[in-house]
């Protein structure tokens, strides 16, 4: 053997190749709204945030953007604390608490006194688990095979009015929380009420069942938006999808 040449173990190389990966895609439409009051932010493949600013408030767009930015900032900093990393429910609550107080304080600054509030979804993705939190009327759905389950309920009263949002009260905000195993082929769909009000949850699996590449996932996201528009969705619409897929030449090349 030539001096200095390393021996390559083919079994070790095979074991080193990841067997699955996380893909994500998102898209938005302004619709008939005067402005885009939805906001989407992500950090790597670990954390995803989707917010829908309350349109009855003058600064709903700023509230949504501030919510997603603070949620991602919170994730990146709070995860460094072992206490929260060990308890993901407390972790999610801490993120929402940070976002809520940030917006509550912002609306006390000059120029924002006439109000700002927003809904928020936060999804954290682990090696084999997802953790999800929500406040407001945006929706999260979990897709496993052909089965679609709802991750939260809308914070609305019997008349359909929003009863909980971030930035309204300083204290006492508690998000809904869910966790699920996250296997190869599973997906999580995050949508604002502009979509969930016109597209029922059971239909999302149809758009994502065979998506195993980035382009196919992006195509599925666009189909969801198209269907919502076709069914009468008129306001702001935003959708984000996260899926665990097997690794092969098609999606790593």
Secondary structure, 3 states (H helix, E strand, C coil): CCCCCCCCCHHHHHHHCCCEEEEEEEEEECCCCCCCCEEEEEECCCEEEEEEECCCCCCHHHHHHHHHHHHHHHHHHHCCCHHHHCCHHHHHHHHHHHHHHHHHHHCCCCCCCCCCCEEEEEEEECCCEEEEEEECCCEEEEEECCEEEECCCCCECCCCCECCCECCCCCCCCCEEEEEECCCCCEEEEECHHHHCCCCHHHHHHHHCCCCCHHHHHHHHHHHHHHHHHCCCCCCEEEEEEEEEECCHHHHC
